[in-house]
Amino acid sequence: MNNKMTIYEAVGGDAGIRTIVEAFYPKVQAHPLLGPLFPEDITPVMDKQTLFLTQFFGGPMLYSEQYGHPMMRARHMPFPINRERALAWLDCMRQALEEVGMSTELREAVLDRLSGPAFHFINTEEEDD
């Protein structure tokens, strides 16, 4: 990935984003901490995530055009997100990026870009076990 290229371009544009999302959500659904937070019909979630990641990684502003400003922290407030869930989400993404054969350099750039929001969405303390 060169410095002038967006992550969106580096992952292959629309098709690349969709491939990542399709590899990611089965891992999320299967994860014991994350799966229960998502609806059984994951397709609308995947569609929104595709639009959001397209925009977030420097592509067309598709999410904002359809849904307005992302306001992602506010949209995630109804769900109990703690540090453990944020780390699990990032790990599912890491696995998906590996599965799609992304280079280490690009995978690290993607995960670095996503780690800020993942931790920003934390809205609850650790659960006592």
N, C-alpha and C positions, 0 to 999 in steps of 0.2 A: 504494500500500500504506500503510494507516494504521498507527500505532505499536501499536495493540492487536491487529492481525491477524497471525496467524502466516504464515510463508512458505507453509506447507502450504495455508492458506486462500486466500492471495493467488494461488497458481498454479492454483487450481481443484480442490483436494482430490484424491481418488483418481484421477479421470480426468486431471487436469492433470499429476500426477506420472507416470502411465503414458505420457502423450503425450511428456513430456520424455525418459523412458527409451527409448521407441521411436525417438525422433529421435537420441538419443545413441549407442546401441550400434552402428548401422551405421558411424558415424564412427570409433568405437574399433576395430572390426574391420578397417576399411580403412587404419588408421594403421600405418605400418611399424614403429614402436616399440612400439605397444600391441597390435595384432592378434595377434601370436604368443603373447602371455601368456594369451589367452582360448581357451576350448574352441570347437570348431566349432559345437556346439549351444549357442547363446548364450541360449536361452530360460530355463533355470534361473537364470542369472546375472541376466537382466533381471527375473525374478520377485523374486529376493532384493533387487536394487537398488531395486525399486519399494517393497517393504516397508521397507527401510532408510531411503530418502529420506522416505517418509511419516512415519516416526518422527522422523528427524533434523530435519525442517522443522516439527515441532510438531503432527503429526497423531497418530492412534492408535498405540499401542506395538506394532504388528503384528510387527515383526522380533523383538523380545524375546519376544513371546508364542509365536512358532514356533521360534526358534533360541536363546533365551537372550540374555544380554548380548552386544551386538555385538562387542566386543573386536576392532575393525576392524584395528588395527595388527597384532595377532597373526595374524589371518586373512590378512593380506597379506604376512606374512614369507616364505612360500615363493617369492614372486615378486621378481625383482630390480627394485626401484624406485629410480631415481635422480632427480635434479632435472629432467633433460630429460624423463623419462617423466611426472613429476608435472605439468610445464608442458603437455605434450602432452594429458594427460587433461583438464586444465582448459580447454584450447583446444577440444577436442572438445565439452565441455559448453557452452562459450560459443557455438559454432556451432549446437548443438542448440537452445539457448535463443533464438537469433536466428531459427532456422528455424520454431519454433513461434509466433513473433510476440510474444514477451514484451517488455514495456516496458523501456526502458533502466534505469530505477530498480530495477525488480524483478530484472532480469538481474544488475545489479551486486550487489544484496543476496544473491542466490543464489550467485554466484561468490565473494563475500567469505566467505560461510558455509562454502563447500566448500574454500576455499584452505587453511585451517588443517589439516584432515585430509589433504588431498592432500600437503602438505609433511611432515606428521607420519609418513606412511607410507614416506618415503624410508629405505631400509635398505641402500643400497650406494653406493659412491663413483661419481663420473663414470667412464664407460668411456673408456679411452684409444683414440683413433683413429689 
